[in-house]
Amino acid sequence: KALVAGLASMDFSGTARKVDGGYIVDGDWQYVPGLSMATHVDLGVTVEETGARIICVVPRSSLRVNDNWNMLGLLSSGTLDYSAAELFVPESYTFLPGPENLRRGAEVLRLSPSALATLNQGAWSQGVGRRILDELKQLTQENRGHSERDVTSAEFYAEFARHYSHVRGTGALLREIWGEVNDNLEAGTKPEVELQTMMRLSAALSTRTVLEISHLAHRFAGGSVMRNGVLQRFFRDGHAGTQHRGTAHLVTQQCGEILSGTLPEGTHWGFYDLVVPENT
């Protein structure tokens, strides 16, 4: 079975030239999770003759892969860059983007790729946040009876409780919001702008919580977070994951603009950013 790395299809930075039987594709793409494990890859391209956007599916072996994922964290995601040069893609290996062109698969696939990214980011942040807290909990138990250790101080216990509640709170918000999304999908309706906003906001808040928990570990865990090990790995992953564009601080600001009701009617979410109608 083919394993397709498809997130690069969100970036239509490539170009396609129409020829008999298909297209000639050129371009460069960045930050493609799972590329190191993929057998096939999606290429988001713009057709030169028409300006239309299409997605091409090609074997990974036909691309020039740049093994440049030398990052602080998330190393196992294999998020590499790649490029194509004068690559022929048969027309039968192309399709139109957008949930309206979905032919098969689960109902959740009718959401936009950016909306699905918030689901993935929210789930990831919950897992990382809980795991760091679990590691801190174990470290505290191992140091029980040593009152001089930071990880057994009264201040640590208060901060641990606060961050624990934040993880539980953002987790509950994520489940509530995605329960509403699921109800929409089952009813065959598209989530309204406010619900789309809360999808992004809940994932952004959960991701922010991971960053704060990482700071908690760095502040109280001492050398345990500095040495190679599980706690250090999740500390690095937590910081790397907060750089995701879909949950960046700008997204939270835009969510506030939507929820405050200060933007004109017709404002909606584009791929990652708000689309605000021009004043007439």
Salt bridges, closest charged atoms under 4 A:
GLU86 OE1 - ARG17 NH2 3.56
GLU91 OE1 - LYS18 NZ 3.56
GLU107 OE1 - ARG110 NE 2.70
GLU135 OE2 - ARG131 NE 3.01
GLU148 OE2 - HIS146 ND1 3.76
GLU148 OE2 - ARG149 NE 3.60
GLU155 OE2 - ARG219 NH2 2.16
GLU159 OE1 - ARG162 NH2 2.69
GLU212 OE1 - HIS166 ND1 3.86
GLU212 OE2 - ARG208 NE 3.74
ASP273 OD2 - ARG245 NH2 3.05
